[in-house]
Amino acid sequence: MIKEGLTIPTYVMSIRKEGDTPFVDITRDGEEFMKSIKISSKEDLETAPNTQTASIVIESIFLLAQVLGIHLNISPGALQKLAVKLSAAIINLRHW
């Protein structure tokens, strides 16, 4: 069960540069999942790791559900909305 829980796809973040500007690309199954984050300000530097933290939290929830025998079937659109809202909540908690 745990092995199956670890195969649930959420999203992948990777860093690339265009000229001198770094970007964080967020993909799922090789396709764009969320708009790339252009790293040009302090806020952008906070957004990328908070988005990654949101992914870890979501993957942990999926894994726990799988271990408990609960099959979660979430659409890519719903996953994207969840990730965006969770990332915003993480930002708010860090600034609390």
Protein Blocks (a to p, Z undefined) as FASTA:
>chain_A
ZZmmmmpccbdcddddehjbccddddeehiafbdcdddfbfklmmmmmmmmmmmmmmmmm
mmmmmmnopacdddfklmmmmmmmmmmmmmmmmmZZ
